[in-house]
Amino acid sequence: MSCNRVGIAALTASVLVGCSATTPPSSETARPETIGAEVAAPAQEPPRPTTAQPVLAADPARIVDDLMADERALRDPRASEAALTAAARRQQKSYRVLARHPEWDAITRPRVPRALLEVFDRNIDARRQLAAMGRGKPTLPAWRIDPPRPAEELLAYYRKSEASSGVGWNYLAAINFVETAYGRISGVSTAGAQGPMQFMPSTFATHGAGTDILSPHDSIMAAGRFLAAHGFARDRDHALYRYNNSRQYVRAINQYAALIAADPAVFAGYHRWEVYYNSVAGDVVLPVGYAAESPIPVEEYLKRHPQ
């Protein structure tokens, strides 16, 4: 078995890859201070806490309507990078919220345009599969969150691995997404898995060809060799199951891989997602720059980093 529990924690307990997602908290505005002995600044209310997650509408119908606007924005070639990033992070949060509420399906799904219905259904199903794999944790993990490698660089690695191994590039991209959010997560899983594709060192020793388990290029190449050696060409789902022994994981990877292959905008959107961690206090965003040498009680973290 090659992996896991770092990436699954990111996107389920998680993530993707899947497993997330928003802008990091901005610094608070300083309170006014006394300007002189006789003249003081007008009293002001304390600044409201900044948030790490986008704020969604309370109404499920409005959430899905806004999500569809973000899906269209992510496919707009004229959109700025700032607009694309904001849309992707709202998209990530929206799918997490909607997936947690199957009782809303009768309200939300009929509002999805036919052209985006498959995108919606696959994202919701993948999110539910990953969420079912783990429960919220009382502590946040001993990880470091780094910026991902550029999307173009990762795509080149997936294509190179596909050419060498015969394993579809979109499946390698989906695994990288779910395992470590495209390499954002740096840390060792509870099982001992390491690197962007979450290999056990013993497994990497077999399939890594003497390369670096922490290298995105080397680990993606090794993932292709691993899946090929386990019969990806004959039985894709069996090979994916050998990568992570969970039927829910296999189903989620298949859903994300199908979406990534169908539309370049999907991969670009996922590449902009952040790391969400499922805690007993709910979803917590771990932004780029998060670093912990040991687990942190979630309540302690949230006092300093409101979500």
N, C-alpha and C positions, 0 to 999 in steps of 0.2 A: 504494500500500500504506500502511496507517495506522500500523503498529507494527512492531517489537516488540523485545524481548528482556529487558526488565526483568521483566515479570510471568512470562514463561516461565521465567526463571531462578529466580524465587521458588518456583514450584510444581513445576518439573521438575528443574532443575539446581541446580531451579526453584527460589510459589505459595508461580489460583488458588491460580488461582484460581485452577494449581491451580495458584494455586495462587497449616498446616500445622499442633511445636506444643504449646507448653506454657507454663507460668508462668515468668517471668524468674527468674534465680537470686536467692535471698534472701541477705542479708548473713550472714557467718559469725559464730558466737558467739566472743567474745574468750576467749583462754586465761586461766586463773586466774593471778594474779600474787602475789608475796609480800605478805602482809598486814602483817607486822611483822618486827622483827629476830629474834624468837625463834619465832614461830608462822607457818607457811606453809600455804597452801591445799593440800589433797590433790592429788597428781599425777593428771592426767587425760590420756586419749588425745587427740591433736589432732582437731579436728572433721573429719568426712568432708566432701569437697567437695560443695557443693550442685550440683544438676543443673538444666538448663534444659528437659529433656524428661521426660515421665512414664515411669516404669519399667513395662515390660510383662512378662508371664509369658514363660518360655523355651519353653514348650510351645505349638505352634500351635493345638491344640484349645482350650487355656485362653485364648489370645489372642482367638480368635473368640467364645468364650463371654462373655468380659468385654466385647468389642465390642458384642455384642447387648444386654448389660445397659446399656451406655452409650446405645445407640440407643433403648432403651425409656425411659431416664431423660430423654433430650432431648425426648421426646414427653409427659412428665408435666407437666401444668399446675400441679401443686403444688410442683414442684422449685424450690429457691432459685436465685438467680443464681450463687452460688458453686458449687452442685452442677452447674448447667448448663455453666458454664465448664470445670470439671474434666472433665466427661463429654465435652465437645466436643474438648478437647485430647488426651484419651486416644483418642478416635475418630480424630482426625487422624493420630496416630502409628500407630495400629493399621492403618489403611488403607495407610499408606506401607510398613509392614513386611510386611503380607500381600501387597501387590502385588509386592514384590520377590521373592516366593517362589512362582512358579506350581507348583512341585513339591509345595506344600502344599495345592493346591486340592482334591485328592481327600479330604483330611482335614477341611478347614475348611468347604467349601461345604455338605456334607450336614448340618452342625450349625446352619445358618442357618434360622430359622423361615420358613415359606412367606410370611408377611406381610411379611417384611423381605428376601426373597431378591432382588427387583428392586433395592432400595436397595443391597444388598451388591454385586451384579453390576455395576451401573452405576458405583459408586464405584471398584471394583477396576479396571474397564476404563479409566475416565478417568485414573486414576493411572498405569496402565501406558502409556497413549498419551503422556502428558506426559513420563514418565520416559524414553521412547524418543527424545525430541527433543534430549536433551543429556547430556553426560557431566559428571562431577564436576570442579570447578575447584580449582586449587591456592591460590587467593586468594578472600577474601570481598569483596563488592562495595563500591564507594563510594556507599552509600545512607544514607538516614536512615529509620528506622522510626517512624512516628507512629501514634497511635490512629486507628482508622477513624471515619468519621462514623457517627452513630447509624443503626441498621438502618431505622428508620421514615423517616428523612430520605432515605436512599438509595432505599428502595422508592418513595417519592413521585417521585423523579427518574426512575426506570425507567418508572413508569406515565405520567408526563408525556411522556417521550420516545416511548413506545409510542403514545400518543394522537396525537402530532404526526406520527410517521413510519410507523406501522403495523408496526414491528418489535417482536416479542414482548418484554415486559418481562423475562421469565425469561432470554432470550438476552443481553440487556444486563447482567443481574445475573451471569450465568455468565462473560461476558467480563471484567467488572470484578473478579470473583473470581480468575480465572486470571491476568490481567495484573498486578495489584498488590495482591492480597489485600484488596480493597475499599478501596484507597487507602492502605493502610499503608505501601507502598513509595514513597519520594520519592527520585527519582534519574533520571538520563538513561541509557538503554540504550546498549549498544555501537553500535547503529545510529543513535542520536540521537533515539529516541522519548521522549516526555515525557508526564507527567500521569497521572491515575488510570486512563485508558483507553488509554494508550500510543499516542499519535499522533505521527507525524512532523510537524514544524512545517509543512512544505509542504502536507501533506494536511489538517491542521487549518485552514490558511488557506483551503482550499476549502470545507470542511464546518462550520467553527466559527462562521460568521456573525459574525465580528469579536469573538468572546468570548474568554475566558481558558482556555488549554490546561490550566492547573493546577487549574481549578475542577471539583469533582465534578459539579455541575449542568451546567456548560457542556460538559464533555467527554462526559458521558452523552448529552446532547442531540445533540452532534455525531456520536457513534457511531450513533445512530438514523438520522440523515441520511445518513451514509456507507453503512450497510447497505442502506437504502432505495434509494439511488442506484445501488447495485450489484445490484439485482434481488432483494432478500430475499423479496419477495412471490411471485416466480415460481420462484426457485431458491435456497432458504435456504442450502444447503451451498456454492453458488458464492459467495454474498455473504460467508459466513464465511471462505471460503478467501481472498478478496480482503483480508479483514482481517488474516489471517496465513497466509502461503502454505505451509500444512502440512496434509495430510490427517489426520494424527494430532491436530493442534490442533482441526480441525473436529469430529472424532469426540468428543474430550474435551468440547468446548463443548456438543455435542448431549446428551451423557450428563448433564452437570451441569444444563443447562437443563431437561431432562425431570424430574430430581429436584426442582429448585427449584419448578417449576410444580405438582408433585403434592402437596407437603406443606410448609406454612409452617415446620414445625420444621426442615426441611433448610436453608433459607436462614438461619434463626437460628443453627443449629449452625455452618455455614460462616463466618458473620460473627464467630464466637468463635475461629476457627482463627488460629494465628500464622503467621509467615513462616518457612518452612524453606528452607535453601539446600543444594543438593547439592554437596558438596565431595569432594576426593580422600580426605578423612578420614571421609566419610560425611555423614549429615544433621547440619546445624548450625542451631539455632534463632537467629534474629535478633530479639530481643525489642523491644518498644516502648522507645525510648531509644537503641537502637543507632544510631551515627552514625560514618561514616568518610568523610574527604575524599579518600582514595585507597585502592586495594585493599590488604587486609591479608592476609599469609600466614596460612593457616588454622591452622597449628600454633601460631603466636604468639597468635592469638585464643583458642584452646582452652586454653592454659596459664592464661589469666586468667578464662576463662568455661567451665568444664567442662560437658560435655553429658551 
